[in-house]
């Protein structure tokens, strides 16, 4: 039994997810809170539900997905999981936070575990398979929980759309190859993207023009 709580945070309406299991442990996905008020909303939910965060999953390292990474890592004494190919993006946090007038929290004290395509990660009673999906960023990954049939896609796959590929760290050809992986997944897998609303693999295969 699991529960997924969605928080829409920062001015770009990024999706922060808290995935919890019956054991009371939970995983925080893409902590993009831009200020103390937004962080408090997440903390209050965790406290009210009696949850224990055990890890942070990063689908990629764009600033709007990691703004409060350092805060949650320190508060709950946990590390973060990401693909090493996106590590350099963390050095650009000050540049983007200044541009958007957001608070910058240094990530140099965060303990990282770097994962690659096909790796399996066990935390909070869940087993995630890492699916490398470069295109939006070089180190973009999705996290698939096969038993629960849930997939966190970050900015690779949205409801009816896909992530941008016009950044310096992006690649259109990489994205096209990454999208092919979704076509091999079960249609009843629930998709939780980095922005917008949840969907399913089946609906995206039917209606998303980028997957036809």
PAVEX-524937 format. One line per 10 residues: their letters; for each residue x, y, z of N, C-alpha, C. Coordinates in steps of 0.02 Angstrom, whole numbers, padded with zeros to 5 digits. Layout:
% residues N
A> X,Y,Z,X,Y,Z,X,Y,Z; ...
END
This chain:
% residues 212
XXXXXXXXXX> 00043,-00060,00000,00000,00000,00000,00044,00062,00000; 00028,00109,-00042,00068,00170,-00047,00024,00231,-00054; 00055,00288,-00041,00020,00352,-00047,00067,00401,-00081; 00040,00439,-00129,00080,00489,-00163,00047,00557,-00153; 00084,00602,-00123,00062,00670,-00112,00099,00717,-00159; 00062,00757,-00196,00091,00804,-00244,00090,00875,-00217; 00146,00908,-00221,00150,00979,-00204,00172,01017,-00266; 00135,01068,-00284,00156,01112,-00339,00194,01170,-00308; 00259,01175,-00326,00302,01223,-00292,00339,01267,-00342; 00364,01320,-00317,00401,01374,-00351,00362,01404,-00409
XXXXXXXXXX> 00389,01457,-00436,00352,01496,-00487,00344,01459,-00552; 00380,01403,-00561,00374,01363,-00621,00326,01303,-00611; 00294,01301,-00554,00244,01249,-00539,00274,01179,-00547; 00331,01169,-00517,00364,01104,-00519,00327,01057,-00471; 00327,00993,-00489,00294,00942,-00447,00344,00910,-00400; 00335,00921,-00336,00372,00885,-00285,00326,00830,-00260; 00353,00769,-00257,00313,00712,-00234,00340,00684,-00169; 00294,00663,-00126,00312,00624,-00067,00277,00557,-00074; 00317,00505,-00084,00292,00437,-00092,00303,00399,-00027; 00250,00376,00003,00256,00342,00068,00229,00271,00064
XXXXXXXXXX> 00257,00228,00106,00236,00159,00109,00200,00146,00175; 00172,00086,00182,00135,00068,00242,00180,00069,00304; 00245,00062,00293,00293,00061,00349,00301,00130,00381; 00279,00182,00346,00287,00250,00371,00348,00285,00344; 00389,00249,00306,00447,00280,00274,00424,00313,00209; 00462,00363,00187,00442,00398,00126,00503,00420,00086; 00490,00435,00022,00539,00460,-00024,00517,00528,-00049; 00562,00575,-00052,00547,00642,-00079,00575,00645,-00150; 00534,00663,-00198,00555,00666,-00267,00557,00739,-00291; 00615,00760,-00315,00625,00827,-00345,00602,00884,-00299
XXXXXXXXXX> 00640,00897,-00246,00621,00950,-00198,00636,01020,-00223; 00588,01049,-00259,00599,01115,-00289,00569,01174,-00252; 00555,01167,-00188,00527,01223,-00149,00572,01285,-00154; 00542,01343,-00165,00582,01403,-00175,00588,01447,-00113; 00551,01431,-00060,00555,01473,00001,00533,01434,00062; 00540,01465,00120,00524,01431,00183,00450,01413,00188; 00407,01453,00159,00335,01438,00162,00319,01374,00126; 00349,01364,00068,00337,01303,00030,00368,01242,00065; 00427,01252,00093,00458,01196,00129,00416,01176,00190; 00386,01226,00222,00345,01211,00281,00285,01168,00264
XXXXXXXXXX> 00256,01179,00205,00199,01138,00183,00217,01065,00180; 00277,01051,00153,00300,00982,00147,00316,00954,00216; 00350,00993,00257,00367,00970,00324,00305,00955,00365; 00255,00997,00359,00193,00987,00397,00158,00923,00376; 00157,00909,00311,00126,00848,00287,00164,00787,00314; 00230,00789,00312,00270,00733,00336,00258,00722,00410; 00255,00777,00448,00244,00771,00520,00173,00746,00536; 00124,00773,00503,00054,00754,00516,00041,00681,00500; 00075,00656,00448,00066,00586,00428,00112,00539,00465; 00156,00567,00506,00203,00526,00544,00253,00490,00501
XXXXXXXXXX> 00276,00523,00448,00320,00491,00399,00394,00501,00416; 00435,00456,00392,00507,00461,00400,00540,00461,00331; 00564,00519,00307,00599,00520,00243,00664,00481,00247; 00677,00441,00195,00738,00400,00194,00783,00415,00135; 00757,00447,00083,00801,00467,00027,00766,00518,-00017; 00806,00551,-00058,00781,00600,-00106,00799,00574,-00176; 00750,00572,-00220,00762,00552,-00288,00760,00614,-00333; 00812,00622,-00374,00815,00677,-00422,00809,00649,-00492; 00760,00672,-00529,00753,00651,-00599,00805,00686,-00643; 00822,00747,-00624,00876,00785,-00657,00893,00844,-00613
XXXXXXXXXX> 00943,00882,-00632,00969,00933,-00587,00955,01005,-00609; 00904,01016,-00649,00885,01085,-00663,00863,01119,-00598; 00876,01184,-00594,00868,01220,-00531,00799,01214,-00501; 00747,01213,-00542,00679,01213,-00514,00660,01146,-00483; 00703,01096,-00490,00691,01030,-00460,00735,01017,-00399; 00782,01062,-00385,00830,01049,-00331,00837,01107,-00283; 00794,01156,-00288,00802,01217,-00248,00808,01204,-00173; 00771,01154,-00148,00773,01139,-00076,00805,01072,-00061; 00845,01048,-00107,00880,00985,-00097,00921,00987,-00033; 00961,01039,-00024,01005,01044,00035,00964,01047,00099
XXXXXXXXXX> 00908,01083,00097,00866,01090,00156,00840,01022,00180; 00808,00985,00136,00778,00922,00156,00832,00869,00174; 00888,00871,00138,00942,00824,00153,00968,00835,00224; 00977,00899,00243,01002,00914,00310,00949,00902,00363; 00889,00924,00351,00836,00918,00402,00823,00845,00421; 00822,00802,00371,00804,00732,00384,00865,00685,00384; 00924,00713,00375,00984,00672,00377,00987,00618,00324; 00968,00637,00263,00964,00588,00209,01005,00611,00148; 01019,00564,00104,01057,00580,00044,01012,00585,-00017; 01042,00598,-00074,01006,00607,-00136,01032,00560,-00190
XXXXXXXXXX> 00987,00541,-00234,01004,00495,-00289,00997,00533,-00355; 01047,00527,-00398,01044,00560,-00463,01093,00527,-00511; 01091,00546,-00574,01139,00523,-00623,01197,00572,-00623; 01258,00545,-00623,01317,00587,-00618,01325,00636,-00676; 01294,00620,-00733,01300,00664,-00792,01268,00732,-00780; 01226,00738,-00729,01194,00802,-00714,01228,00839,-00656; 01281,00811,-00629,01313,00842,-00571,01337,00913,-00584; 01361,00926,-00644,01387,00993,-00660,01332,01046,-00659; 01269,01025,-00670,01214,01073,-00669,01205,01105,-00600; 01224,01069,-00548,01217,01096,-00481,01260,01158,-00471
XXXXXXXXXX> 01315,01163,-00508,01359,01221,-00502,01327,01284,-00531; 01274,01274,-00572,01240,01330,-00603,01181,01356,-00562; 01170,01327,-00504,01114,01349,-00462,01115,01423,-00446; 01172,01452,-00424,01173,01523,-00409,01152,01566,-00469; 01174,01547,-00527,01159,01585,-00588,01083,01588,-00600; 01050,01531,-00595,00979,01529,-00610,00936,01556,-00553; 00956,01544,-00491,00917,01571,-00436,00920,01647,-00435; 00977,01675,-00452,00982,01748,-00456,00937,01775,-00512; 00937,01739,-00568,00897,01761,-00625,00822,01762,-00609; 00799,01712,-00571,00728,01707,-00554,00711,01735,-00486
XXXXXXXXXX> 00759,01764,-00452,00747,01794,-00387,00728,01743,-00333; 00760,01684,-00336,00745,01631,-00288,00803,01622,-00240; 00789,01589,-00185,00839,01577,-00134,00887,01521,-00155; 00950,01532,-00144,01001,01482,-00161,01025,01446,-00098; 01020,01379,-00099,01045,01339,-00044,01101,01294,-00070; 01162,01304,-00049,01219,01265,-00074,01209,01190,-00062; 01230,01150,-00110,01220,01078,-00106,01285,01040,-00093; 01338,01076,-00074,01403,01044,-00067,01407,00994,-00010; 01360,00998,00038,01361,00951,00094,01313,00893,00086; 01278,00890,00029,01231,00836,00016,01270,00774,-00005
XXXXXXXXXX> 01251,00717,00024,01282,00653,00006,01244,00624,-00054; 01279,00612,-00109,01247,00588,-00171,01264,00515,-00183; 01214,00480,-00209,01224,00413,-00237,01210,00419,-00311; 01258,00401,-00352,01250,00408,-00424,01227,00341,-00454; 01176,00346,-00496,01147,00286,-00527,01148,00291,-00603; 01143,00232,-00634,01144,00228,-00706,01086,00186,-00731; 01077,00184,-00795,01022,00148,-00826,01021,00075,-00804; 00962,00052,-00782,00954,-00017,-00761,00969,-00032,-00688; 00998,00016,-00653,01012,00006,-00582,00946,-00003,-00544; 00949,-00042,-00490,00891,-00049,-00446,00908,-00017,-00379
XXXXXXXXXX> 00859,00019,-00353,00867,00058,-00292,00812,00040,-00244; 00829,00017,-00184,00780,-00001,-00134,00779,00051,-00079; 00721,00081,-00067,00714,00128,-00012,00640,00136,00005; 00626,00145,00069,00558,00155,00095,00512,00097,00078; 00540,00038,00068,00498,-00019,00051,00482,-00025,-00022; 00510,00017,-00063,00500,00016,-00135,00563,-00005,-00171; 00556,-00033,-00230,00614,-00049,-00272,00605,-00013,-00338; 00649,00034,-00350,00646,00075,-00411,00698,00050,-00461; 00676,00046,-00523,00723,00033,-00578,00739,00100,-00611; 00802,00114,-00618,00823,00177,-00649,00820,00169,-00725
XXXXXXXXXX> 00784,00216,-00757,00778,00216,-00829,00811,00280,-00855; 00869,00274,-00886,00904,00333,-00911,00865,00363,-00970; 00849,00427,-00965,00812,00461,-01018,00844,00528,-01034; 00905,00528,-01061,00936,00591,-01081,00897,00624,-01137; 00904,00688,-01141,00868,00726,-01192,00853,00796,-01166; 00817,00799,-01111,00805,00864,-01078,00869,00887,-01044; 00902,00840,-01010,00969,00849,-00985,01009,00786,-01000; 01075,00791,-00998,01116,00732,-01012,01106,00676,-00962; 01092,00695,-00900,01085,00645,-00847,01014,00633,-00825; 00966,00650,-00865,00897,00639,-00847,00881,00565,-00838
XXXXXXXXXX> 00844,00549,-00785,00823,00480,-00773,00750,00480,-00750; 00718,00423,-00759,00652,00410,-00732,00659,00354,-00680; 00613,00352,-00633,00614,00300,-00582,00550,00259,-00588; 00558,00195,-00603,00501,00150,-00613,00495,00102,-00554; 00436,00102,-00523,00421,00053,-00471,00374,00002,-00503; 00401,-00055,-00524,00363,-00102,-00564,00304,-00132,-00526; 00313,-00149,-00463,00260,-00180,-00425,00201,-00132,-00415; 00217,-00070,-00399,00165,-00019,-00388,00141,00011,-00453; 00178,-00001,-00507,00162,00026,-00573,00158,00103,-00572; 00211,00133,-00547,00217,00206,-00546,00284,00225,-00577
XXXXXXXXXX> 00284,00282,-00611,00343,00306,-00646,00350,00381,-00637; 00406,00402,-00608,00421,00473,-00601,00464,00493,-00661; 00438,00538,-00703,00471,00553,-00766,00507,00620,-00769; 00504,00660,-00716,00538,00725,-00718,00514,00766,-00777; 00561,00795,-00814,00543,00837,-00871,00555,00800,-00938; 00554,00734,-00936,00558,00696,-00998,00490,00688,-01030; 00442,00666,-00991,00374,00653,-01017,00322,00688,-00975; 00280,00727,-01009,00224,00761,-00978,00158,00734,-01007; 00104,00755,-00976,00039,00739,-01005,00032,00776,-01071; 00033,00738,-01126,00024,00768,-01192,00085,00802,-01221
XXXXXXXXXX> 00141,00798,-01188,00200,00835,-01212,00264,00802,-01187; 00321,00834,-01202,00386,00811,-01179,00427,00872,-01157; 00485,00859,-01128,00528,00913,-01105,00564,00948,-01162; 00587,01008,-01149,00623,01048,-01198,00691,01016,-01213; 00714,01026,-01274,00780,01000,-01293,00824,01055,-01323; 00809,01117,-01307,00847,01173,-01335,00896,01204,-01286; 00910,01169,-01231,00960,01193,-01184,01030,01168,-01204; 01081,01199,-01176,01150,01177,-01190,01160,01104,-01170; 01128,01083,-01115,01136,01016,-01090,01083,00967,-01117; 01050,00986,-01171,00997,00946,-01200,01018,00916,-01267
XXXXXXXXXX> 00977,00869,-01291,00991,00840,-01356,00928,00810,-01386; 00909,00833,-01445,00847,00810,-01477,00852,00736,-01495; 00908,00714,-01521,00916,00644,-01540,00913,00599,-01479; 00944,00622,-01425,00942,00583,-01362,00869,00577,-01338; 00832,00632,-01343,00762,00630,-01322,00722,00580,-01363; 00732,00580,-01428,00695,00534,-01471,00708,00462,-01452; 00770,00446,-01435,00787,00379,-01414,00758,00363,-01346; 00757,00411,-01301,00729,00400,-01235,00654,00386,-01238; 00619,00421,-01282,00547,00413,-01287,00528,00342,-01309; 00572,00310,-01345,00558,00242,-01367,00550,00194,-01308
XXXXXXXXXX> 00582,00210,-01253,00578,00166,-01194,00508,00163,-01165; 00471,00218,-01171,00403,00219,-01144,00357,00173,-01184; 00372,00165,-01247,00330,00123,-01290,00334,00049,-01271; 00386,00031,-01233,00393,-00039,-01212,00367,-00051,-01141; 00338,00000,-01111,00312,-00007,-01042,00239,-00026,-01042; 00216,-00054,-00987,00146,-00073,-00979,00101,-00011,-00981; 00044,-00018,-01013,00000,00040,-01023,-00032,00065,-00959; -00036,00022,-00908,-00069,00043,-00846,-00022,00074,-00794; 00039,00088,-00815,00086,00122,-00769,00065,00195,-00762; 00060,00217,-00700,00043,00287,-00686,00105,00330,-00693
XXXXXXXXXX> 00098,00386,-00728,00154,00431,-00741,00147,00494,-00698; 00201,00509,-00662,00203,00569,-00620,00258,00615,-00647; 00240,00666,-00684,00290,00709,-00718,00315,00765,-00673; 00365,00801,-00698,00395,00855,-00661,00355,00919,-00661; 00306,00924,-00705,00260,00981,-00708,00193,00955,-00734; 00140,00987,-00714,00075,00968,-00740,00042,00912,-00700; 00001,00872,-00733,-00040,00823,-00699,-00019,00752,-00716; -00036,00706,-00671,-00020,00636,-00682,-00060,00608,-00741; -00034,00556,-00770,-00065,00524,-00827,-00047,00450,-00826; -00055,00415,-00880,-00034,00346,-00885,00005,00335,-00950
XXXXXXXXXX> 00044,00282,-00951,00080,00265,-01012,00031,00253,-01068; -00024,00218,-01054,-00074,00204,-01105,-00103,00266,-01136; -00121,00315,-01094,-00150,00377,-01120,-00098,00415,-01162; -00036,00414,-01141,00016,00450,-01179,00029,00416,-01246; 00027,00350,-01247,00036,00315,-01310,-00021,00330,-01359; -00080,00342,-01331,-00138,00357,-01374,-00142,00430,-01395; -00125,00475,-01349,-00141,00545,-01362,-00080,00591,-01368; -00023,00571,-01343,00036,00614,-01346,00067,00611,-01416; 00067,00667,-01453,00092,00665,-01522,00166,00646,-01527; 00204,00654,-01473,00276,00638,-01475,00289,00564,-01467
XX> 00237,00526,-01449,00246,00454,-01440,00212,00413,-01495; 00188,00446,-01546,00155,00410,-01600,00206,00388,-01653
END
